[in-house]
Amino acid sequence: MANICLVCDKRPGFGQNVSHANNKTKRIFYPNVHKINFRFKGQRSIKRGAVCTKCMKSGKIEKVI
């Protein structure tokens, strides 16, 4: 899975781990995405794909069971 939200196009972010000695190593921040069946608000077609939890909570999509 590519860890990209289909709704808001959120992607992995990049940063650094910083130790107490101020040593820096590169790391990746992955968005919290889940594969679900969903429908955009006001549309009839059902899609299956990765959606971040922020889009689920904000009501941008409607979960289809």
mmCIF file of the N, C-alpha and C atoms, coordinates in Angstrom:
data_MODEL
# 
_entry.id   MODEL 
# 
loop_
_atom_site.group_PDB 
_atom_site.id 
_atom_site.type_symbol 
_atom_site.label_atom_id 
_atom_site.label_alt_id 
_atom_site.label_comp_id 
_atom_site.label_asym_id 
_atom_site.label_entity_id 
_atom_site.label_seq_id 
_atom_site.pdbx_PDB_ins_code 
_atom_site.Cartn_x 
_atom_site.Cartn_y 
_atom_site.Cartn_z 
_atom_site.occupancy 
_atom_site.B_iso_or_equiv 
_atom_site.pdbx_formal_charge 
_atom_site.auth_seq_id 
_atom_site.auth_comp_id 
_atom_site.auth_asym_id 
_atom_site.auth_atom_id 
_atom_site.pdbx_PDB_model_num 
ATOM 1   N N  . MET A 1 1  ? 0.839   -1.172 0.000  1.00 0.00 ? 1  MET A N  1 
ATOM 2   C CA . MET A 1 1  ? 0.000   0.000  0.000  1.00 0.00 ? 1  MET A CA 1 
ATOM 3   C C  . MET A 1 1  ? 0.887   1.239  0.000  1.00 0.00 ? 1  MET A C  1 
ATOM 4   N N  . ALA A 1 2  ? 0.480   2.246  -0.743 1.00 0.00 ? 2  ALA A N  1 
ATOM 5   C CA . ALA A 1 2  ? 1.312   3.423  -0.936 1.00 0.00 ? 2  ALA A CA 1 
ATOM 6   C C  . ALA A 1 2  ? 1.147   4.465  0.162  1.00 0.00 ? 2  ALA A C  1 
ATOM 7   N N  . ASN A 1 3  ? 0.231   4.250  1.126  1.00 0.00 ? 3  ASN A N  1 
ATOM 8   C CA . ASN A 1 3  ? 0.000   5.192  2.225  1.00 0.00 ? 3  ASN A CA 1 
ATOM 9   C C  . ASN A 1 3  ? -0.371  6.583  1.726  1.00 0.00 ? 3  ASN A C  1 
ATOM 10  N N  . ILE A 1 4  ? -1.275  6.642  0.759  1.00 0.00 ? 4  ILE A N  1 
ATOM 11  C CA . ILE A 1 4  ? -1.773  7.911  0.235  1.00 0.00 ? 4  ILE A CA 1 
ATOM 12  C C  . ILE A 1 4  ? -3.288  7.915  0.371  1.00 0.00 ? 4  ILE A C  1 
ATOM 13  N N  . CYS A 1 5  ? -3.845  8.967  0.960  1.00 0.00 ? 5  CYS A N  1 
ATOM 14  C CA . CYS A 1 5  ? -5.289  9.092  1.126  1.00 0.00 ? 5  CYS A CA 1 
ATOM 15  C C  . CYS A 1 5  ? -5.917  9.503  -0.204 1.00 0.00 ? 5  CYS A C  1 
ATOM 16  N N  . LEU A 1 6  ? -6.988  8.793  -0.606 1.00 0.00 ? 6  LEU A N  1 
ATOM 17  C CA . LEU A 1 6  ? -7.650  9.108  -1.867 1.00 0.00 ? 6  LEU A CA 1 
ATOM 18  C C  . LEU A 1 6  ? -8.474  10.391 -1.791 1.00 0.00 ? 6  LEU A C  1 
ATOM 19  N N  . VAL A 1 7  ? -8.857  10.809 -0.599 1.00 0.00 ? 7  VAL A N  1 
ATOM 20  C CA . VAL A 1 7  ? -9.724  11.977 -0.446 1.00 0.00 ? 7  VAL A CA 1 
ATOM 21  C C  . VAL A 1 7  ? -8.908  13.269 -0.392 1.00 0.00 ? 7  VAL A C  1 
ATOM 22  N N  . CYS A 1 8  ? -7.949  13.337 0.531  1.00 0.00 ? 8  CYS A N  1 
ATOM 23  C CA . CYS A 1 8  ? -7.202  14.586 0.738  1.00 0.00 ? 8  CYS A CA 1 
ATOM 24  C C  . CYS A 1 8  ? -5.787  14.532 0.178  1.00 0.00 ? 8  CYS A C  1 
ATOM 25  N N  . ASP A 1 9  ? -5.394  13.401 -0.402 1.00 0.00 ? 9  ASP A N  1 
ATOM 26  C CA . ASP A 1 9  ? -4.079  13.227 -1.014 1.00 0.00 ? 9  ASP A CA 1 
ATOM 27  C C  . ASP A 1 9  ? -2.940  13.403 0.001  1.00 0.00 ? 9  ASP A C  1 
ATOM 28  N N  . LYS A 1 10 ? -3.204  13.007 1.259  1.00 0.00 ? 10 LYS A N  1 
ATOM 29  C CA . LYS A 1 10 ? -2.167  13.060 2.286  1.00 0.00 ? 10 LYS A CA 1 
ATOM 30  C C  . LYS A 1 10 ? -1.143  11.966 2.008  1.00 0.00 ? 10 LYS A C  1 
ATOM 31  N N  . ARG A 1 11 ? 0.133   12.310 2.101  1.00 0.00 ? 11 ARG A N  1 
ATOM 32  C CA . ARG A 1 11 ? 1.231   11.387 1.780  1.00 0.00 ? 11 ARG A CA 1 
ATOM 33  C C  . ARG A 1 11 ? 2.197   11.295 2.964  1.00 0.00 ? 11 ARG A C  1 
ATOM 34  N N  . PRO A 1 12 ? 3.127   10.342 2.917  1.00 0.00 ? 12 PRO A N  1 
ATOM 35  C CA . PRO A 1 12 ? 4.125   10.281 3.987  1.00 0.00 ? 12 PRO A CA 1 
ATOM 36  C C  . PRO A 1 12 ? 4.955   11.557 4.054  1.00 0.00 ? 12 PRO A C  1 
ATOM 37  N N  . GLY A 1 13 ? 5.237   11.989 5.287  1.00 0.00 ? 13 GLY A N  1 
ATOM 38  C CA . GLY A 1 13 ? 6.072   13.159 5.508  1.00 0.00 ? 13 GLY A CA 1 
ATOM 39  C C  . GLY A 1 13 ? 7.458   12.723 5.957  1.00 0.00 ? 13 GLY A C  1 
ATOM 40  N N  . PHE A 1 14 ? 8.427   13.588 5.818  1.00 0.00 ? 14 PHE A N  1 
ATOM 41  C CA . PHE A 1 14 ? 9.795   13.255 6.151  1.00 0.00 ? 14 PHE A CA 1 
ATOM 42  C C  . PHE A 1 14 ? 10.297  14.182 7.246  1.00 0.00 ? 14 PHE A C  1 
ATOM 43  N N  . GLY A 1 15 ? 11.135  13.626 8.117  1.00 0.00 ? 15 GLY A N  1 
ATOM 44  C CA . GLY A 1 15 ? 11.682  14.407 9.210  1.00 0.00 ? 15 GLY A CA 1 
ATOM 45  C C  . GLY A 1 15 ? 12.907  13.728 9.766  1.00 0.00 ? 15 GLY A C  1 
ATOM 46  N N  . GLN A 1 16 ? 13.189  14.005 11.042 1.00 0.00 ? 16 GLN A N  1 
ATOM 47  C CA . GLN A 1 16 ? 14.382  13.447 11.669 1.00 0.00 ? 16 GLN A CA 1 
ATOM 48  C C  . GLN A 1 16 ? 14.071  12.986 13.077 1.00 0.00 ? 16 GLN A C  1 
ATOM 49  N N  . ASN A 1 17 ? 14.681  11.862 13.473 1.00 0.00 ? 17 ASN A N  1 
ATOM 50  C CA . ASN A 1 17 ? 14.747  11.489 14.878 1.00 0.00 ? 17 ASN A CA 1 
ATOM 51  C C  . ASN A 1 17 ? 15.873  12.286 15.496 1.00 0.00 ? 17 ASN A C  1 
ATOM 52  N N  . VAL A 1 18 ? 15.638  12.844 16.687 1.00 0.00 ? 18 VAL A N  1 
ATOM 53  C CA . VAL A 1 18 ? 16.675  13.637 17.359 1.00 0.00 ? 18 VAL A CA 1 
ATOM 54  C C  . VAL A 1 18 ? 16.907  13.030 18.734 1.00 0.00 ? 18 VAL A C  1 
ATOM 55  N N  . SER A 1 19 ? 18.137  12.613 19.016 1.00 0.00 ? 19 SER A N  1 
ATOM 56  C CA . SER A 1 19 ? 18.476  12.010 20.300 1.00 0.00 ? 19 SER A CA 1 
ATOM 57  C C  . SER A 1 19 ? 18.800  13.102 21.318 1.00 0.00 ? 19 SER A C  1 
ATOM 58  N N  . HIS A 1 20 ? 19.010  12.675 22.569 1.00 0.00 ? 20 HIS A N  1 
ATOM 59  C CA . HIS A 1 20 ? 19.393  13.638 23.613 1.00 0.00 ? 20 HIS A CA 1 
ATOM 60  C C  . HIS A 1 20 ? 20.751  14.265 23.316 1.00 0.00 ? 20 HIS A C  1 
ATOM 61  N N  . ALA A 1 21 ? 21.594  13.534 22.578 1.00 0.00 ? 21 ALA A N  1 
ATOM 62  C CA . ALA A 1 21 ? 22.902  14.073 22.193 1.00 0.00 ? 21 ALA A CA 1 
ATOM 63  C C  . ALA A 1 21 ? 22.814  14.904 20.910 1.00 0.00 ? 21 ALA A C  1 
ATOM 64  N N  . ASN A 1 22 ? 21.594  15.145 20.455 1.00 0.00 ? 22 ASN A N  1 
ATOM 65  C CA . ASN A 1 22 ? 21.309  15.933 19.254 1.00 0.00 ? 22 ASN A CA 1 
ATOM 66  C C  . ASN A 1 22 ? 21.827  15.268 17.985 1.00 0.00 ? 22 ASN A C  1 
ATOM 67  N N  . ASN A 1 23 ? 21.921  13.927 18.007 1.00 0.00 ? 23 ASN A N  1 
ATOM 68  C CA . ASN A 1 23 ? 22.217  13.189 16.783 1.00 0.00 ? 23 ASN A CA 1 
ATOM 69  C C  . ASN A 1 23 ? 20.937  13.088 15.967 1.00 0.00 ? 23 ASN A C  1 
ATOM 70  N N  . LYS A 1 24 ? 21.045  13.273 14.660 1.00 0.00 ? 24 LYS A N  1 
ATOM 71  C CA . LYS A 1 24 ? 19.851  13.272 13.802 1.00 0.00 ? 24 LYS A CA 1 
ATOM 72  C C  . LYS A 1 24 ? 19.931  12.139 12.788 1.00 0.00 ? 24 LYS A C  1 
ATOM 73  N N  . THR A 1 25 ? 18.839  11.398 12.660 1.00 0.00 ? 25 THR A N  1 
ATOM 74  C CA . THR A 1 25 ? 18.714  10.356 11.643 1.00 0.00 ? 25 THR A CA 1 
ATOM 75  C C  . THR A 1 25 ? 17.391  10.555 10.929 1.00 0.00 ? 25 THR A C  1 
ATOM 76  N N  . LYS A 1 26 ? 17.370  10.247 9.644  1.00 0.00 ? 26 LYS A N  1 
ATOM 77  C CA . LYS A 1 26 ? 16.163  10.462 8.851  1.00 0.00 ? 26 LYS A CA 1 
ATOM 78  C C  . LYS A 1 26 ? 15.097  9.443  9.196  1.00 0.00 ? 26 LYS A C  1 
ATOM 79  N N  . ARG A 1 27 ? 13.832  9.855  9.105  1.00 0.00 ? 27 ARG A N  1 
ATOM 80  C CA . ARG A 1 27 ? 12.709  8.964  9.335  1.00 0.00 ? 27 ARG A CA 1 
ATOM 81  C C  . ARG A 1 27 ? 11.522  9.407  8.498  1.00 0.00 ? 27 ARG A C  1 
ATOM 82  N N  . ILE A 1 28 ? 10.495  8.567  8.456  1.00 0.00 ? 28 ILE A N  1 
ATOM 83  C CA . ILE A 1 28 ? 9.294   8.836  7.665  1.00 0.00 ? 28 ILE A CA 1 
ATOM 84  C C  . ILE A 1 28 ? 8.088   8.821  8.594  1.00 0.00 ? 28 ILE A C  1 
ATOM 85  N N  . PHE A 1 29 ? 7.198   9.799  8.452  1.00 0.00 ? 29 PHE A N  1 
ATOM 86  C CA . PHE A 1 29 ? 5.939   9.855  9.183  1.00 0.00 ? 29 PHE A CA 1 
ATOM 87  C C  . PHE A 1 29 ? 4.833   9.395  8.236  1.00 0.00 ? 29 PHE A C  1 
ATOM 88  N N  . TYR A 1 30 ? 4.237   8.231  8.510  1.00 0.00 ? 30 TYR A N  1 
ATOM 89  C CA . TYR A 1 30 ? 3.185   7.697  7.652  1.00 0.00 ? 30 TYR A CA 1 
ATOM 90  C C  . TYR A 1 30 ? 1.821   8.179  8.131  1.00 0.00 ? 30 TYR A C  1 
ATOM 91  N N  . PRO A 1 31 ? 0.912   8.542  7.215  1.00 0.00 ? 31 PRO A N  1 
ATOM 92  C CA . PRO A 1 31 ? -0.443  8.906  7.623  1.00 0.00 ? 31 PRO A CA 1 
ATOM 93  C C  . PRO A 1 31 ? -1.211  7.660  8.041  1.00 0.00 ? 31 PRO A C  1 
ATOM 94  N N  . ASN A 1 32 ? -2.204  7.847  8.882  1.00 0.00 ? 32 ASN A N  1 
ATOM 95  C CA . ASN A 1 32 ? -3.013  6.742  9.399  1.00 0.00 ? 32 ASN A CA 1 
ATOM 96  C C  . ASN A 1 32 ? -4.133  6.443  8.391  1.00 0.00 ? 32 ASN A C  1 
ATOM 97  N N  . VAL A 1 33 ? -3.839  5.590  7.398  1.00 0.00 ? 33 VAL A N  1 
ATOM 98  C CA . VAL A 1 33 ? -4.813  5.266  6.360  1.00 0.00 ? 33 VAL A CA 1 
ATOM 99  C C  . VAL A 1 33 ? -5.310  3.835  6.532  1.00 0.00 ? 33 VAL A C  1 
ATOM 100 N N  . HIS A 1 34 ? -6.591  3.617  6.168  1.00 0.00 ? 34 HIS A N  1 
ATOM 101 C CA . HIS A 1 34 ? -7.221  2.311  6.237  1.00 0.00 ? 34 HIS A CA 1 
ATOM 102 C C  . HIS A 1 34 ? -7.939  2.051  4.925  1.00 0.00 ? 34 HIS A C  1 
ATOM 103 N N  . LYS A 1 35 ? -7.919  0.797  4.461  1.00 0.00 ? 35 LYS A N  1 
ATOM 104 C CA . LYS A 1 35 ? -8.653  0.433  3.254  1.00 0.00 ? 35 LYS A CA 1 
ATOM 105 C C  . LYS A 1 35 ? -10.107 0.163  3.623  1.00 0.00 ? 35 LYS A C  1 
ATOM 106 N N  . ILE A 1 36 ? -11.020 0.936  3.061  1.00 0.00 ? 36 ILE A N  1 
ATOM 107 C CA . ILE A 1 36 ? -12.439 0.771  3.346  1.00 0.00 ? 36 ILE A CA 1 
ATOM 108 C C  . ILE A 1 36 ? -13.247 0.980  2.071  1.00 0.00 ? 36 ILE A C  1 
ATOM 109 N N  . ASN A 1 37 ? -14.508 0.535  2.106  1.00 0.00 ? 37 ASN A N  1 
ATOM 110 C CA . ASN A 1 37 ? -15.477 0.883  1.070  1.00 0.00 ? 37 ASN A CA 1 
ATOM 111 C C  . ASN A 1 37 ? -16.125 2.193  1.498  1.00 0.00 ? 37 ASN A C  1 
ATOM 112 N N  . PHE A 1 38 ? -16.159 3.163  0.607  1.00 0.00 ? 38 PHE A N  1 
ATOM 113 C CA . PHE A 1 38 ? -16.697 4.466  0.974  1.00 0.00 ? 38 PHE A CA 1 
ATOM 114 C C  . PHE A 1 38 ? -17.373 5.118  -0.222 1.00 0.00 ? 38 PHE A C  1 
ATOM 115 N N  . ARG A 1 39 ? -18.081 6.189  0.088  1.00 0.00 ? 39 ARG A N  1 
ATOM 116 C CA . ARG A 1 39 ? -18.772 6.983  -0.918 1.00 0.00 ? 39 ARG A CA 1 
ATOM 117 C C  . ARG A 1 39 ? -18.574 8.442  -0.548 1.00 0.00 ? 39 ARG A C  1 
ATOM 118 N N  . PHE A 1 40 ? -18.241 9.268  -1.533 1.00 0.00 ? 40 PHE A N  1 
ATOM 119 C CA . PHE A 1 40 ? -18.135 10.702 -1.284 1.00 0.00 ? 40 PHE A CA 1 
ATOM 120 C C  . PHE A 1 40 ? -19.528 11.252 -0.990 1.00 0.00 ? 40 PHE A C  1 
ATOM 121 N N  . LYS A 1 41 ? -19.605 12.289 -0.180 1.00 0.00 ? 41 LYS A N  1 
ATOM 122 C CA . LYS A 1 41 ? -20.898 12.883 0.160  1.00 0.00 ? 41 LYS A CA 1 
ATOM 123 C C  . LYS A 1 41 ? -21.596 13.382 -1.101 1.00 0.00 ? 41 LYS A C  1 
ATOM 124 N N  . GLY A 1 42 ? -22.834 12.963 -1.295 1.00 0.00 ? 42 GLY A N  1 
ATOM 125 C CA . GLY A 1 42 ? -23.621 13.417 -2.437 1.00 0.00 ? 42 GLY A CA 1 
ATOM 126 C C  . GLY A 1 42 ? -23.427 12.614 -3.705 1.00 0.00 ? 42 GLY A C  1 
ATOM 127 N N  . GLN A 1 43 ? -22.625 11.558 -3.681 1.00 0.00 ? 43 GLN A N  1 
ATOM 128 C CA . GLN A 1 43 ? -22.427 10.729 -4.870 1.00 0.00 ? 43 GLN A CA 1 
ATOM 129 C C  . GLN A 1 43 ? -22.983 9.336  -4.621 1.00 0.00 ? 43 GLN A C  1 
ATOM 130 N N  . ARG A 1 44 ? -23.288 8.622  -5.706 1.00 0.00 ? 44 ARG A N  1 
ATOM 131 C CA . ARG A 1 44 ? -23.882 7.304  -5.575 1.00 0.00 ? 44 ARG A CA 1 
ATOM 132 C C  . ARG A 1 44 ? -22.872 6.180  -5.739 1.00 0.00 ? 44 ARG A C  1 
ATOM 133 N N  . SER A 1 45 ? -21.776 6.434  -6.433 1.00 0.00 ? 45 SER A N  1 
ATOM 134 C CA . SER A 1 45 ? -20.816 5.377  -6.715 1.00 0.00 ? 45 SER A CA 1 
ATOM 135 C C  . SER A 1 45 ? -20.016 5.020  -5.459 1.00 0.00 ? 45 SER A C  1 
ATOM 136 N N  . ILE A 1 46 ? -19.716 3.730  -5.323 1.00 0.00 ? 46 ILE A N  1 
ATOM 137 C CA . ILE A 1 46 ? -18.963 3.223  -4.182 1.00 0.00 ? 46 ILE A CA 1 
ATOM 138 C C  . ILE A 1 46 ? -17.534 2.930  -4.634 1.00 0.00 ? 46 ILE A C  1 
ATOM 139 N N  . LYS A 1 47 ? -16.565 3.347  -3.822 1.00 0.00 ? 47 LYS A N  1 
ATOM 140 C CA . LYS A 1 47 ? -15.159 3.100  -4.108 1.00 0.00 ? 47 LYS A CA 1 
ATOM 141 C C  . LYS A 1 47 ? -14.552 2.292  -2.971 1.00 0.00 ? 47 LYS A C  1 
ATOM 142 N N  . ARG A 1 48 ? -13.461 1.616  -3.263 1.00 0.00 ? 48 ARG A N  1 
ATOM 143 C CA . ARG A 1 48 ? -12.669 0.958  -2.232 1.00 0.00 ? 48 ARG A CA 1 
ATOM 144 C C  . ARG A 1 48 ? -11.253 1.490  -2.335 1.00 0.00 ? 48 ARG A C  1 
ATOM 145 N N  . GLY A 1 49 ? -10.729 1.960  -1.214 1.00 0.00 ? 49 GLY A N  1 
ATOM 146 C CA . GLY A 1 49 ? -9.382  2.489  -1.238 1.00 0.00 ? 49 GLY A CA 1 
ATOM 147 C C  . GLY A 1 49 ? -8.934  2.936  0.129  1.00 0.00 ? 49 GLY A C  1 
ATOM 148 N N  . ALA A 1 50 ? -7.763  3.517  0.171  1.00 0.00 ? 50 ALA A N  1 
ATOM 149 C CA . ALA A 1 50 ? -7.159  3.968  1.419  1.00 0.00 ? 50 ALA A CA 1 
ATOM 150 C C  . ALA A 1 50 ? -7.634  5.384  1.742  1.00 0.00 ? 50 ALA A C  1 
ATOM 151 N N  . VAL A 1 51 ? -8.177  5.541  2.943  1.00 0.00 ? 51 VAL A N  1 
ATOM 152 C CA . VAL A 1 51 ? -8.667  6.841  3.408  1.00 0.00 ? 51 VAL A CA 1 
ATOM 153 C C  . VAL A 1 51 ? -8.089  7.086  4.792  1.00 0.00 ? 51 VAL A C  1 
ATOM 154 N N  . CYS A 1 52 ? -7.597  8.300  5.030  1.00 0.00 ? 52 CYS A N  1 
ATOM 155 C CA . CYS A 1 52 ? -7.037  8.607  6.344  1.00 0.00 ? 52 CYS A CA 1 
ATOM 156 C C  . CYS A 1 52 ? -8.165  8.804  7.357  1.00 0.00 ? 52 CYS A C  1 
ATOM 157 N N  . THR A 1 53 ? -7.840  8.589  8.618  1.00 0.00 ? 53 THR A N  1 
ATOM 158 C CA . THR A 1 53 ? -8.843  8.666  9.673  1.00 0.00 ? 53 THR A CA 1 
ATOM 159 C C  . THR A 1 53 ? -9.355  10.098 9.873  1.00 0.00 ? 53 THR A C  1 
ATOM 160 N N  . LYS A 1 54 ? -8.575  11.076 9.512  1.00 0.00 ? 54 LYS A N  1 
ATOM 161 C CA . LYS A 1 54 ? -9.023  12.468 9.640  1.00 0.00 ? 54 LYS A CA 1 
ATOM 162 C C  . LYS A 1 54 ? -10.191 12.749 8.697  1.00 0.00 ? 54 LYS A C  1 
ATOM 163 N N  . CYS A 1 55 ? -10.132 12.189 7.480  1.00 0.00 ? 55 CYS A N  1 
ATOM 164 C CA . CYS A 1 55 ? -11.225 12.360 6.528  1.00 0.00 ? 55 CYS A CA 1 
ATOM 165 C C  . CYS A 1 55 ? -12.475 11.604 6.984  1.00 0.00 ? 55 CYS A C  1 
ATOM 166 N N  . MET A 1 56 ? -12.270 10.432 7.610  1.00 0.00 ? 56 MET A N  1 
ATOM 167 C CA . MET A 1 56 ? -13.409 9.668  8.129  1.00 0.00 ? 56 MET A CA 1 
ATOM 168 C C  . MET A 1 56 ? -14.119 10.428 9.239  1.00 0.00 ? 56 MET A C  1 
ATOM 169 N N  . LYS A 1 57 ? -13.344 10.990 10.172 1.00 0.00 ? 57 LYS A N  1 
ATOM 170 C CA . LYS A 1 57 ? -13.925 11.685 11.321 1.00 0.00 ? 57 LYS A CA 1 
ATOM 171 C C  . LYS A 1 57 ? -14.589 12.996 10.929 1.00 0.00 ? 57 LYS A C  1 
ATOM 172 N N  . SER A 1 58 ? -14.028 13.689 9.942  1.00 0.00 ? 58 SER A N  1 
ATOM 173 C CA . SER A 1 58 ? -14.557 15.004 9.556  1.00 0.00 ? 58 SER A CA 1 
ATOM 174 C C  . SER A 1 58 ? -15.828 14.911 8.725  1.00 0.00 ? 58 SER A C  1 
ATOM 175 N N  . GLY A 1 59 ? -16.166 13.701 8.224  1.00 0.00 ? 59 GLY A N  1 
ATOM 176 C CA . GLY A 1 59 ? -17.403 13.530 7.469  1.00 0.00 ? 59 GLY A CA 1 
ATOM 177 C C  . GLY A 1 59 ? -17.277 13.825 6.000  1.00 0.00 ? 59 GLY A C  1 
ATOM 178 N N  . LYS A 1 60 ? -16.073 13.825 5.455  1.00 0.00 ? 60 LYS A N  1 
ATOM 179 C CA . LYS A 1 60 ? -15.892 14.052 4.028  1.00 0.00 ? 60 LYS A CA 1 
ATOM 180 C C  . LYS A 1 60 ? -16.372 12.864 3.204  1.00 0.00 ? 60 LYS A C  1 
ATOM 181 N N  . ILE A 1 61 ? -16.409 11.684 3.853  1.00 0.00 ? 61 ILE A N  1 
ATOM 182 C CA . ILE A 1 61 ? -16.857 10.472 3.155  1.00 0.00 ? 61 ILE A CA 1 
ATOM 183 C C  . ILE A 1 61 ? -17.927 9.796  4.002  1.00 0.00 ? 61 ILE A C  1 
ATOM 184 N N  . GLU A 1 62 ? -18.590 8.833  3.374  1.00 0.00 ? 62 GLU A N  1 
ATOM 185 C CA . GLU A 1 62 ? -19.593 8.031  4.056  1.00 0.00 ? 62 GLU A CA 1 
ATOM 186 C C  . GLU A 1 62 ? -19.181 6.577  3.917  1.00 0.00 ? 62 GLU A C  1 
ATOM 187 N N  . LYS A 1 63 ? -19.006 5.884  5.042  1.00 0.00 ? 63 LYS A N  1 
ATOM 188 C CA . LYS A 1 63 ? -18.620 4.479  5.028  1.00 0.00 ? 63 LYS A CA 1 
ATOM 189 C C  . LYS A 1 63 ? -19.770 3.636  4.512  1.00 0.00 ? 63 LYS A C  1 
ATOM 190 N N  . VAL A 1 64 ? -19.440 2.661  3.647  1.00 0.00 ? 64 VAL A N  1 
ATOM 191 C CA . VAL A 1 64 ? -20.442 1.747  3.110  1.00 0.00 ? 64 VAL A CA 1 
ATOM 192 C C  . VAL A 1 64 ? -20.151 0.366  3.687  1.00 0.00 ? 64 VAL A C  1 
ATOM 193 N N  . ILE A 1 65 ? -21.161 -0.246 4.273  1.00 0.00 ? 65 ILE A N  1 
ATOM 194 C CA . ILE A 1 65 ? -20.975 -1.563 4.871  1.00 0.00 ? 65 ILE A CA 1 
ATOM 195 C C  . ILE A 1 65 ? -21.578 -2.632 3.978  1.00 0.00 ? 65 ILE A C  1 
# 
